[in-house]
Amino acid sequence: MTDPGQAVSTMYELAYTSSKAALNMITVRYAQALPAIKFNAVTPGEVANGRFTATDMNTHTGKLTVTEGSDPIIELAMLAADGPTGIFIDRLGRIAW
């Protein structure tokens, strides 16, 4: 949010960004409290490249297709029982919280 190189730094949707931060924290806390269940977060874009999926929500201004944006969602849905929990990923891999 504070990196002027990222488009989200100029988005002032207070409710959306606040709820997103809360969701990130609750993902981590649930993963810690209930390790037998997988709690992970995903973004359908590429954080490092500032690319996002074209959807109705962004008036189709994203550079990624819906198919490309669904890649990390499918990856998390297919996690093995011994897979990670409490992580955040995009289509390029794991993202630091």
matplotlib code that plots the C-alpha trace (Angstrom):
import matplotlib.pyplot as plt

x = [0.0, 2.9, 4.9, 4.0, 5.1, 2.1, -1.3, -3.0, -1.2, -3.6, -6.7, -8.7, -11.4, -11.3, -13.7, -12.1, -8.5, -9.3, -11.3, -8.5, -6.0, -8.3, -8.7, -5.0, -4.6, -7.4, -6.0, -2.7, -4.4, -6.7, -3.8, -2.0, -5.0, -6.2, -3.2, -5.2, -7.2, -5.6, -6.1, -4.4, -4.9, -4.6, -4.5, -5.4, -2.5, 1.2, 2.3, 5.9, 4.9, 1.9, -0.3, -3.9, -6.7, -9.2, -12.6, -15.9, -14.6, -11.8, -13.6, -11.4, -8.2, -6.2, -3.4, -4.1, -6.9, -9.4, -7.8, -4.4, -5.9, -7.4, -4.0, -3.2, -6.7, -6.6, -3.1, -4.4, -7.5, -5.3, -3.0, -2.0, -2.8, 0.8, 0.7, 1.3, -1.1, -1.0, 0.5, -0.3, 0.3, -0.2, 0.3, 4.1, 4.3, 4.5, 4.3, 5.7, 3.1]
y = [0.0, 2.4, 1.4, 4.1, 1.7, -0.5, 0.6, -0.3, 2.5, 5.0, 3.0, 4.6, 2.1, 2.2, -0.7, -3.0, -2.5, -2.6, -5.9, -7.3, -6.6, -8.2, -11.3, -11.7, -11.6, -14.0, -16.4, -16.6, -16.8, -19.7, -21.5, -21.3, -22.2, -25.1, -26.7, -29.8, -27.5, -25.6, -21.9, -20.0, -16.8, -16.3, -13.4, -14.1, -11.9, -11.5, -9.3, -8.9, -7.7, -5.7, -7.7, -8.6, -10.5, -8.8, -9.0, -7.0, -5.6, -3.7, -3.1, -5.7, -3.6, -6.5, -8.1, -11.7, -13.9, -15.5, -18.8, -17.4, -15.9, -19.2, -21.0, -20.3, -21.0, -24.5, -25.0, -24.4, -26.5, -29.4, -29.2, -32.6, -33.3, -32.4, -29.1, -25.7, -23.7, -20.0, -18.9, -16.3, -17.1, -15.7, -17.5, -17.1, -18.7, -17.8, -14.2, -12.8, -11.5]
z = [0.0, 0.5, -2.6, -5.2, -7.9, -7.2, -8.6, -5.3, -3.5, -5.1, -4.5, -1.6, -1.1, 2.7, 3.4, 0.8, 1.9, 5.6, 5.2, 3.1, 5.8, 8.4, 6.1, 5.8, 9.6, 10.3, 7.7, 9.6, 13.0, 12.0, 10.4, 13.7, 15.9, 13.8, 12.1, 11.0, 8.6, 5.7, 5.8, 3.0, 1.0, -2.7, -5.2, -8.8, -10.1, -10.0, -7.1, -8.2, -11.7, -10.6, -13.0, -12.1, -13.7, -16.0, -14.4, -14.3, -10.9, -12.7, -15.9, -17.6, -17.3, -16.0, -18.1, -17.0, -18.3, -15.9, -16.7, -15.6, -12.5, -11.5, -11.5, -7.9, -6.7, -8.3, -6.8, -3.3, -3.9, -4.8, -1.8, -0.3, 3.3, 4.2, 2.2, 3.7, 5.8, 6.7, 3.4, 0.7, -3.0, -6.4, -9.8, -9.5, -6.0, -2.4, -1.3, 2.0, 4.3]

ax = plt.figure().add_subplot(projection="3d")
ax.plot(x, y, z, "-o")
ax.set_aspect("equal")
plt.show()
